[in-house]
């Protein structure tokens, strides 16, 4: 077990850096990075969320959690997860073009070593977090990889601006942010790129502790989940500022999805939780995005037979869910 439960009392002061956190060097380093910016982030939260005190409190609570290696339950129990956090950060990896070349060169060998699966596709009208909890009940969560649709510029930026994306949901309910911020080179390289296609680089984050349920309540027992974080092409900005490159969008999106699937296959994940990758915000249509996935996963696709279960969690805030319908049609569900 990489976490433990201890008793505490509200009258006790918060744990400080002198309680053994130095024994976890990866966690200690990242917490120091986060702590330097928390006060500024709280100011932004208080400004942007002043009309919604419930979400303002939740944002402040999340920012406070990110500076710690524990969280407190209403039952006066303290869940210590320093070992789990340190392991997650230490084993996170920024995949570069060189890594993809190695993976691609070994794909045929990996496929020969593993028995083919008859993939079961599901399209569910739920959030990614709800899909994670559902899979935990029916599938092997340790062999499940979740796609996080990250910003290419900096993690969690939309949460602070109150747009509430899929990544915001995951950061509020887990400690994914620590793994993302520990790979800051990913964001620096995208910020210095002159194109809105962003880089094919992506962050692999294993054993990320999930600490909240689908109703945002803290869990008595955290559990680890693996994530792969990758940005989509910003189609909206490409069409506005780089229209001469618009014909490259489809091929780059298919190639990037292929690299996500290659990482999953190379790390022996059998189940995937995917999403309608930036449909709407980046002007991608659900028809296009579902076609990208289908090209690689359905008959004669490069990744046909590679995975046992693929779940597309297609969440919608409105009464209609056009994205859900498009994915159902594409995968004949």
N, C-alpha and C positions, 0 to 999 in steps of 0.2 A: 504494500500500500504506500502511495506517495503523498498521502495527506493524513492528518489526524485531528481529532476533536478534543478540545480542552475546555474547562470551565472558565468563565470570566464574569466580571460584574461591571455595570456601567460606571461605577465610581472609579474603576481602575483607569489609569492613564493609558494612552495608546502605546503600542510597542514602538520602540525606537530602533535605530540601527545598531544598537549594542546588544541585541538579543540573539546573535548568531547568524544574522543575515550575511555577514562576510564569508560564511562557509559556503555560500552559493554565489560564486563570482559573476556568473552570467546575469542572474537576477539582480544582484547588487548594482551592476553597471547600468542596466536598463532603468531601474528605479531612480537612480541619480539623474539620468537624462530626463525622465518624465517629471520629476519633482521641480526641475528648474522652470518648467512651463505651466505648471498647474494653476498658479494664481492668475496668470493671464487668461487661461482657458475658462476659469470660473467667471471672470469678468465678462467674457464673451457670452457665456451661458446665461448669466443673470440679465444681460442686455437683450439677447435674442429671444429668451423664453419668459420675459416678464409678464406676458399675457397668459401663461400656462404654468401656474405654480407647481402642479403635479410633475410635469416633465422637467421643470427647472430643478426640482428636488432630486429627481432621478438622475439627471445629468451630473449634478454636484456629487451625488453618491457614487456614481460610476468613476468620476475623476478622482475621488478620494480612494476608492478601491484600487485604482491603478498604481497608487504610490505604496501599496502594502503587499504583503505576502500572506494575507489572511482575510477573512471576513466574518462578521458577527451575526449570529442568528437571534431572533426574538426570544428564543428559549434560554438565553444567557450561555450559549455555547459559542466557541470560537473555532472556526475551521482553518487549520494551518495547512497551506498548500505550497510552501516554499520549495520543497523538493520537486513537486510536479511542475511548478513554474520554471525552475532552473533547468530542468530536463527539456521542457518544451523550447525554451530559448536556445539552449545549447545545440539542440538537434534541428532547429529551423535552418533552412538553406535557401539562398538566393540562386536560382537556376539561371545560368547565362547561356549565350549561344554555344559556347564550347561544350557545356553540359548536354545540350540538346543534340549536338553532333555525336557525342558518345552514346546517348540513349538511342538515337536513330540507327546507329551502326549495330546496336545489339538487339534491336526489336525482333528480328527474325529468330535469333537464338532464344530470346525470352519466350516467344510464342511457342517454339518447339518444346520447351521445358514445361509448359503448363497445359493442362487439358482444356480444350475449348468449352465455353459456356454457352448455353442457350439463353440469351439475355431476356429478362423480363423488364419491360418498360412500364413505368407508371407516370401519369401526369396528375398531380394533386393540387387542388386550389387551396394552398396553405402557405404559410411563411416558411422560410428555411429552418427556423428554430423548431417549428411544429413538426416539420419533416424529420429533423434529427431525433426528436423524442419518439416519433412513430417508428422510425427505423431501429431505434434502440430496443424496442419491444419485440420486433419481428426478425431483425437481421443481426449479424455480428458487427457491432459498432466499431470494433477494433480494425475491421477490414473495410471500413467505409471512409471515403474521402469527400469532403464538402467543398464546393467551389464558392469562393468569396469574390464578389465583383467589386474589386477595390478601385479607388481613385488612383490614377497614375501619378498624381502630384503630391499628395500627402494623405495619410490615413485619417479617416474620421472627420474630414473637413466638412462634409455635409451635415453631419450630426450637430456640429456647432452652429451651423447656419439654419438648422431646423427644416431640413427637407426629408429627413428620416429615410435613408436608403437601406438596402439589405445589409450592407456592411455595418451600418449603425446598430441594427438589431443584434448582430453578432457580437459587436464590441460591448454593448450594454450587458449582454448575457454571458460573456466569457472574458478570458484574459487574452484574447487574440491580439489586442493592441500591442502587448509587450513584444510579441514575435515580429510584428510589422515594423515597429519603431527600431528594433534591433538590426533591421536590414535597411537602414536609411539610404544606402547607396542606390537602392531601387528607385526611390523617389527623386533623388538628386539627378540621376541620369535622365529620367523622364522630363524633369523641369528644364534641363539644358538642351533637350532635343528641339529642333526647329519645326517638327511636324506633330500633328494631332493623332497620328497613328499610334503613338506611344511605343514602348519597347516590348519585345516578346519575352523579356525577363519576367519571372514570377517567383513568389515567395511560398515555399513549402513549410507549413507549420504543423508538426505532429504533436500529439498529446496536449492540446490546448484545453485547459479546464473549463468546462461549462458549469456556471454557478447559479444560473437562473432558469426557471421553467418557462413555458410558453405564456404564463400569466405574470411574468417578471418577478415572481417570488424567489427568494434565495433558497437554494437546495441544501438539504441536510447532508447530502453526499454528492460532492462534485464528481464528474466523470470526464475522461479525456476524449477529444475528437480531433481528427486531422483535417487541416484546411489547405487549399491551394488558392493563392490570391493573385489575380491577374486582371489588368484593365482591358476593356474593349476599345476598339477604334472609336474615336469621337467623330462619328459620321457628321453630326451637325456642324462642327467646326471645320472639318475637311471640306464639306460642300460650300461653306461660306468663305474660307480663306485659302483653300488649296483645291479648287474645283478641277484643276487639270489632273489631279491624282485620284479622282473619284472611282475610276475603273479598277483601282487596285484594292478597294475596300473588301470586296468579297473574298479574294484570294488570301489576303492577310488575316481576315477573321477565321477562315477555314484552317489556315496554317497554325494560328494561335490556339484554336480549340484542339487541333491535333497534338500540339505540344502539351496541353493540359492532360489529355488522355494518355499520352506517352509517359508522363510522370506517374500517373496513377497506375498504369500497367507495370512500369519498371519497379515500382515499390509494392507490387503484389496486392493492390487494393481490388476487391471484388465488387464493391458496391459504390455507386456515385450518387451524390445529391447535387443536381445542377439547377439552373434557373434560366429565365428569359433574359439573357445577358444584355443589360442596358437597353432593353426595348423602351422607347419613350424618351428618356432623358437625353440619349445620344442619337435619337432619330432612327434607330434600327427598328425595322418592322418585325413582328413575331414570325411572320411568314419567312422572312430571310433568315433569322437566327435559327428557327427550327430546321430550316433546310441545311444550314451549315452543320448542325449536329447530325442530321439524318445522313448527309453525305459520307460521314465518317463512321457512323454506327450501324446503319442498316445494311441490307444485302450488298455484298461485294465491297463494303466500306473497309477502310484500313483497320478499323478496330471492331469489326464484327466478331463475335464470339469471345471477346476479351473480358467481359464483365458479366457477373451474375444478375445484378439488379441496377437499373438506372432510373432514378426518380427525378422528375422535373417538378420542382415546387414553384408554382406560378401564382403568386399572391396579387390580389387586386384590392384597392381601397373602395372601389365603386361597386355598383350593383351588377355591372356586366364585366366579364373577364375575357376580352378579345384574345389576349395572349394565350390563355388557357385553351380556348377553342382551336387556335392555330396549331398548337403542339399536339393536341388530341388528334386532329386530322392528319398531321404529318406522320405520327407514329401509330395510326390506325387503332386508337383506343376509344 
